[in-house]
Amino acid sequence: MNDKLAPVGRLIRAVGAARFYHDGDAAGFVWRWWHPLSWVCAPLMFLALCVADGVPSAWKWREDAGLRMSRWFTLHPEKLEWE
């Protein structure tokens, strides 16, 4: 899993602020809302998505910010591999 992550992703995984899953050849993640770092990083990541892609598009693709799981995996939970 670590080879799929950027250095920031490795840091977030090391402190346990998010739970990661295999998403094809990439890595998906969902914030662990009980962790204090997620309360700082999640809004900042969503704001970065809004700046980069616009508010409507960022809301439509909010799984990229870890605010929800990819829709494909919610429809096919048997294929999900948590790390």
N, CA, C and O of each residue as an XYZ file, in Angstrom:
332
protein
N       0.819     -1.187      0.000
C       0.000      0.000      0.000
C       0.868      1.257      0.000
O       0.520      2.235     -0.662
N       1.976      1.257      0.718
C       2.800      2.460      0.810
C       3.339      2.931     -0.533
O       3.574      4.126     -0.715
N       3.542      2.003     -1.494
C       4.053      2.429     -2.802
C       2.994      3.173     -3.601
O       3.335      3.857     -4.565
N       1.715      3.061     -3.231
C       0.635      3.768     -3.913
C       0.401      5.167     -3.351
O      -0.315      5.965     -3.955
N       0.998      5.471     -2.199
C       0.695      6.711     -1.493
C       1.797      7.748     -1.661
O       2.980      7.422     -1.759
N       1.374      8.997     -1.692
C       2.307     10.122     -1.647
C       2.805     10.246     -0.204
O       2.234      9.628      0.694
N       3.854     11.032      0.033
C       4.361     11.182      1.401
C       3.307     11.667      2.400
O       3.306     11.232      3.551
N       2.421     12.553      1.978
C       1.360     13.020      2.884
C       0.414     11.870      3.219
O      -0.021     11.738      4.363
N       0.095     11.041      2.231
C      -0.755      9.873      2.473
C      -0.113      8.886      3.420
O      -0.788      8.284      4.256
N       1.196      8.719      3.291
C       1.911      7.824      4.215
C       1.840      8.352      5.645
O       1.684      7.582      6.593
N       1.956      9.672      5.791
C       1.869     10.283      7.113
C       0.477     10.100      7.707
O       0.341      9.748      8.878
N      -0.559     10.339      6.898
C      -1.932     10.182      7.377
C      -2.195      8.729      7.754
O      -2.879      8.460      8.742
N      -1.662      7.796      6.981
C      -1.833      6.372      7.290
C      -1.069      5.992      8.561
O      -1.555      5.199      9.368
N       0.127      6.559      8.737
C       0.953      6.223      9.898
C       0.309      6.680     11.206
O       0.399      5.978     12.213
N      -0.337      7.846     11.206
C      -0.958      8.342     12.437
C      -2.366      7.787     12.625
O      -2.952      7.953     13.695
N      -2.918      7.132     11.609
C      -4.221      6.485     11.743
C      -5.416      7.392     11.557
O      -6.500      7.080     12.048
N      -5.250      8.517     10.855
C      -6.355      9.456     10.669
C      -7.328      9.020      9.583
O      -8.444      9.535      9.513
N      -6.922      8.080      8.737
C      -7.798      7.600      7.670
C      -7.613      6.099      7.499
O      -6.580      5.535      7.860
N      -8.634      5.471      6.941
C      -8.564      4.037      6.635
C      -8.473      3.908      5.123
O      -9.274      4.491      4.392
N      -7.502      3.147      4.663
C      -7.218      3.034      3.237
C      -7.705      1.708      2.683
O      -7.751      0.699      3.387
N      -8.067      1.731      1.405
C      -8.485      0.510      0.717
C      -7.896      0.505     -0.691
O      -7.578      1.556     -1.248
N      -7.758     -0.682     -1.250
C      -7.221     -0.828     -2.599
C      -8.305     -0.446     -3.600
O      -9.400     -1.009     -3.578
N      -8.008      0.492     -4.461
C      -8.941      0.975     -5.476
C      -8.283      0.804     -6.839
O      -7.831      1.770     -7.453
N      -8.237     -0.436     -7.297
C      -7.544     -0.726     -8.553
C      -6.056     -0.573     -8.357
O      -5.479     -1.175     -7.451
N      -5.426      0.234     -9.203
C      -3.986      0.459     -9.067
C      -3.678      1.686     -8.208
O      -2.527      2.115     -8.128
N      -4.689      2.244     -7.576
C      -4.513      3.394     -6.690
C      -4.975      3.014     -5.284
O      -5.242      1.847     -4.997
N      -5.061      4.001     -4.432
C      -5.532      3.779     -3.068
C      -6.660      4.758     -2.782
O      -6.540      5.952     -3.054
N      -7.750      4.249     -2.235
C      -8.829      5.093     -1.766
C      -8.753      5.195     -0.255
O      -8.069      4.399      0.390
N      -9.446      6.163      0.310
C      -9.415      6.304      1.769
C     -10.697      6.939      2.257
O     -11.405      7.615      1.511
N     -10.977      6.709      3.518
C     -12.106      7.310      4.214
C     -11.571      7.827      5.546
O     -10.853      7.119      6.253
N     -11.924      9.060      5.882
C     -11.452      9.636      7.147
C     -12.044      8.900      8.324
O     -13.198      8.474      8.284
N     -11.261      8.751      9.365
C     -11.736      8.235     10.650
C     -12.087      9.455     11.494
O     -11.206     10.143     12.009
N     -13.381      9.712     11.627
C     -13.831     10.972     12.218
C     -13.532     11.077     13.706
O     -13.642     12.171     14.258
N     -13.165     10.012     14.373
C     -12.810     10.105     15.787
C     -11.392     10.656     15.963
O     -11.016     11.041     17.070
N     -10.606     10.698     14.888
C      -9.211     11.148     14.985
C      -9.143     12.677     14.837
O      -9.724     13.220     13.898
N      -8.461     13.368     15.725
C      -8.401     14.843     15.660
C      -7.786     15.379     14.366
O      -8.201     16.432     13.884
N      -6.809     14.678     13.799
C      -6.187     15.161     12.563
C      -7.180     15.189     11.406
O      -7.067     16.036     10.519
N      -8.150     14.277     11.401
C      -9.125     14.272     10.315
C     -10.007     15.515     10.350
O     -10.458     15.973      9.300
N     -10.262     16.066     11.524
C     -11.075     17.274     11.631
C     -10.352     18.498     11.072
O     -10.984     19.508     10.762
N      -9.029     18.408     10.944
C      -8.252     19.492     10.341
C      -8.055     19.233      8.856
O      -8.257     20.127      8.034
N      -7.663     18.018      8.512
C      -7.294     17.706      7.125
C      -8.485     17.583      6.185
O      -8.397     18.007      5.032
N      -9.592     17.017      6.644
C     -10.740     16.794      5.756
C     -11.311     18.102      5.202
O     -11.515     18.197      3.992
N     -11.576     19.110      6.032
C     -12.069     20.371      5.457
C     -11.046     21.044      4.541
O     -11.413     21.636      3.526
N      -9.768     20.953      4.900
C      -8.747     21.547      4.040
C      -8.676     20.838      2.691
O      -8.504     21.483      1.656
N      -8.807     19.521      2.700
C      -8.781     18.777      1.452
C     -10.002     19.100      0.603
O      -9.895     19.225     -0.617
N     -11.159     19.236      1.241
C     -12.359     19.587      0.485
C     -12.240     20.985     -0.108
O     -12.659     21.208     -1.243
N     -11.678     21.924      0.635
C     -11.460     23.272      0.097
C     -10.479     23.254     -1.068
O     -10.663     23.983     -2.042
N      -9.435     22.427     -0.978
C      -8.492     22.309     -2.085
C      -9.185     21.749     -3.328
O      -8.913     22.193     -4.444
N     -10.080     20.774     -3.138
C     -10.847     20.256     -4.276
C     -11.748     21.327     -4.873
O     -11.884     21.408     -6.094
N     -12.363     22.148     -4.034
C     -13.229     23.224     -4.525
C     -12.444     24.237     -5.341
O     -12.914     24.701     -6.380
N     -11.260     24.576     -4.880
C     -10.422     25.526     -5.612
C      -9.951     24.920     -6.926
O      -9.942     25.593     -7.957
N      -9.564     23.663     -6.890
C      -9.017     23.030     -8.087
C     -10.087     22.682     -9.118
O      -9.827     22.727    -10.320
N     -11.295     22.333     -8.651
C     -12.279     21.775     -9.574
C     -13.642     22.438     -9.528
O     -14.485     22.147    -10.377
N     -13.887     23.308     -8.582
C     -15.189     23.944     -8.459
C     -16.055     23.232     -7.442
O     -15.907     22.030     -7.221
N     -16.958     23.973     -6.824
C     -17.787     23.441     -5.747
C     -18.723     22.321     -6.218
O     -18.755     21.273     -5.573
N     -19.481     22.483     -7.302
C     -20.386     21.386     -7.699
C     -19.645     20.097     -8.045
O     -20.081     19.007     -7.677
N     -18.550     20.223     -8.738
C     -17.775     19.038     -9.095
C     -17.132     18.414     -7.866
O     -17.086     17.189     -7.752
N     -16.638     19.229     -6.945
C     -16.031     18.704     -5.723
C     -17.061     17.970     -4.882
O     -16.736     16.951     -4.274
N     -18.300     18.460     -4.829
C     -19.330     17.776     -4.063
C     -19.723     16.463     -4.737
O     -19.979     15.464     -4.064
N     -19.767     16.470     -6.063
C     -20.122     15.254     -6.794
C     -19.076     14.160     -6.596
O     -19.426     12.986     -6.475
N     -17.812     14.529     -6.563
C     -16.718     13.566     -6.429
C     -16.077     13.649     -5.051
O     -14.851     13.642     -4.941
N     -16.892     13.729     -3.993
C     -16.348     13.905     -2.647
C     -15.630     12.676     -2.107
O     -14.993     12.764     -1.057
N     -15.709     11.536     -2.783
C     -14.907     10.385     -2.357
C     -13.416     10.638     -2.591
O     -12.579      9.993     -1.959
N     -13.071     11.571     -3.491
C     -11.664     11.924     -3.680
C     -11.089     12.639     -2.468
O      -9.875     12.635     -2.266
N     -11.945     13.251     -1.663
C     -11.508     13.917     -0.436
C     -11.654     13.013      0.780
O     -11.353     13.429      1.899
N     -12.113     11.780      0.574
C     -12.274     10.849      1.681
C     -13.526     11.075      2.501
O     -13.641     10.546      3.607
N     -14.472     11.855      1.981
C     -15.691     12.133      2.729
C     -16.718     11.017      2.593
O     -17.673     10.958      3.368
N     -16.535     10.143      1.627
C     -17.358      8.950      1.492
C     -16.575      7.924      0.690
O     -15.549      8.239      0.087
N     -17.069      6.698      0.690
C     -16.421      5.627     -0.063
C     -16.864      5.698     -1.522
O     -17.950      6.190     -1.828
N     -16.023      5.208     -2.405
C     -16.351      5.165     -3.825
C     -17.672      4.428     -4.036
O     -17.924      3.406     -3.399
N     -18.511      4.948     -4.929
C     -19.832      4.358     -5.159
C     -19.734      2.920     -5.644
O     -20.589      2.098     -5.314
N     -18.718      2.609     -6.414
C     -18.573      1.249     -6.915
C     -18.432      0.271     -5.767
O     -19.003     -0.819     -5.807
N     -17.680      0.645     -4.747
C     -17.486     -0.241     -3.606
C     -18.718     -0.320     -2.712
O     -18.915     -1.334     -2.041
N     -19.548      0.711     -2.682
C     -20.789      0.590     -1.924
C     -21.761     -0.342     -2.631
O     -22.596     -0.971     -1.981
N     -21.666     -0.439     -3.957
C     -22.504     -1.374     -4.707
C     -21.927     -2.783     -4.731
O     -22.673     -3.750     -4.887
N     -20.613     -2.917     -4.580
C     -19.923     -4.216     -4.612
C     -19.048     -4.379     -3.367
O     -17.824     -4.418     -3.494
N     -19.630     -4.475     -2.173
C     -18.823     -4.550     -0.946
C     -17.966     -5.814     -0.860
O     -16.980     -5.831     -0.124
N     -18.316     -6.853     -1.582
C     -17.510     -8.081     -1.545
C     -16.149     -7.892     -2.193
O     -15.236     -8.673     -1.924
N     -15.983     -6.897     -3.026
C     -14.699     -6.627     -3.696
C     -13.779     -5.728     -2.880
O     -12.625     -5.529     -3.257
N     -14.264     -5.185     -1.776
C     -13.513     -4.231     -0.968
C     -12.404     -4.924     -0.194
O     -12.641     -5.934      0.468
N     -11.196     -4.385     -0.276
C     -10.041     -4.879      0.490
C      -9.489     -3.739      1.334
O      -8.819     -2.844      0.818
N      -9.770     -3.775      2.629
C      -9.209     -2.768      3.530
C      -7.744     -3.061      3.769
O      -7.333     -4.222      3.777
N      -6.973     -2.047      3.960
C      -5.545     -2.187      4.244
C      -5.319     -2.053      5.732
O      -4.181     -2.138      6.194
